[in-house]
Amino acid sequence: MAPDVVEDDSLSAARVRAAALGCPAIEPRVGAALRFLATVLRARAVVEIGTGTGVSALYLLRGMVPDGVLTSIDIAPELQAEAKRALRGAGIAPGRTRLIMGRALDVLPRLTDGGYDLLFVDAARADYAAYHDEAVRLLRPGGVLAFADGAGLPELVRGVYADDRLVPLVITDGMLAAAKV
Ligand SMILES: C[S@@+](CC[C@H](N)C(=O)[O-])C[C@H]1O[C@@H](n2cnc3c(N)ncnc32)[C@H](O)[C@@H]1O
């Protein structure tokens, strides 16, 4: 049995702000899985949809290579402002994050084909299936796509498992992951 994930003051503070603002942060187990994925991929360029108050961003950045850059998208400016505070408070250099305010489906088409090692989705579940194709386009071969709670979404699961460009796997807490062939 794995020990519980212990969060430091930066993560705890971002989690408290998330609860206060009604924006649920990822569970610590999911954070540990994101950090693991970013580490094994030696991730240098990551996209996140759903910045929230920055809990998942902190886990991702702690797995990425030291000069890796996280591009994180959110429609809510007040949440991104909180995330920015959390990241600076945790000692993350400004150059390591690119926080983009906007609707993910408007922002993703502006990002570079094959330019990313990992793409993490944690936004409105109803939009997940619409991110599938854009996400595959953005990943390099061997890159990984991960949807928080994605295993509970039948349309998304069907689409990802039927896509022969992807090797899918359900990992911790119902996170649906898939590696690009
Ligand atoms: C569950 S919260 C993200 C929590 C964050 N990943 C964390 O662990 O701290 C979902 C976020 O998705 C954002 N969001 C919802 N729909 C979106 C969209 N279409 N494009 C970009 N962001 C969106 C919300 O504003 C909210 O901040």
The ligand as a MOL file (V3000), in Angstrom:
LIG
                    3D

  0  0  0     0  0            999 V3000
M  V30 BEGIN CTAB
M  V30 COUNTS 27 29 0 0 0
M  V30 BEGIN ATOM
M  V30 1 C -11.5200 21.5710 -11.6990 0
M  V30 2 S -10.9510 23.1960 -11.9960 0 CHG=1
M  V30 3 C -9.2080 22.9890 -12.3160 0
M  V30 4 C -8.4140 22.6580 -11.0880 0
M  V30 5 C -6.9210 22.6300 -11.3170 0
M  V30 6 N -6.5550 21.7210 -12.3870 0
M  V30 7 C -6.2130 22.2520 -10.0450 0
M  V30 8 O -5.9410 21.0670 -9.7900 0
M  V30 9 O -5.9150 23.1690 -9.2470 0 CHG=-1
M  V30 10 C -11.5680 23.4610 -13.6280 0
M  V30 11 C -11.0850 24.7470 -14.2810 0
M  V30 12 O -11.4170 24.6940 -15.6640 0
M  V30 13 C -11.7060 25.9980 -16.0980 0
M  V30 14 N -12.4710 25.8810 -17.3370 0
M  V30 15 C -13.7450 25.4340 -17.4940 0
M  V30 16 N -14.0820 25.4300 -18.8050 0
M  V30 17 C -12.9950 25.8650 -19.4920 0
M  V30 18 C -12.7270 26.0840 -20.8700 0
M  V30 19 N -13.6510 25.8450 -21.8140 0
M  V30 20 N -11.5100 26.5240 -21.2300 0
M  V30 21 C -10.5570 26.7680 -20.2730 0
M  V30 22 N -10.7680 26.5900 -18.9580 0
M  V30 23 C -11.9650 26.1430 -18.5600 0
M  V30 24 C -12.4680 26.5990 -14.9130 0
M  V30 25 O -12.4490 28.0090 -14.9420 0
M  V30 26 C -11.7290 26.0140 -13.7300 0
M  V30 27 O -10.6880 26.8520 -13.2890 0
M  V30 END ATOM
M  V30 BEGIN BOND
M  V30 1 1 1 2
M  V30 2 1 2 3
M  V30 3 1 2 10
M  V30 4 1 3 4
M  V30 5 1 4 5
M  V30 6 1 5 6
M  V30 7 1 5 7
M  V30 8 2 7 8
M  V30 9 1 7 9
M  V30 10 1 10 11
M  V30 11 1 11 12
M  V30 12 1 11 26
M  V30 13 1 12 13
M  V30 14 1 13 14
M  V30 15 1 13 24
M  V30 16 1 14 15
M  V30 17 1 14 23
M  V30 18 2 15 16
M  V30 19 1 16 17
M  V30 20 1 17 18
M  V30 21 2 17 23
M  V30 22 1 18 19
M  V30 23 2 18 20
M  V30 24 1 20 21
M  V30 25 2 21 22
M  V30 26 1 22 23
M  V30 27 1 24 25
M  V30 28 1 24 26
M  V30 29 1 26 27
M  V30 END BOND
M  V30 END CTAB
M  END
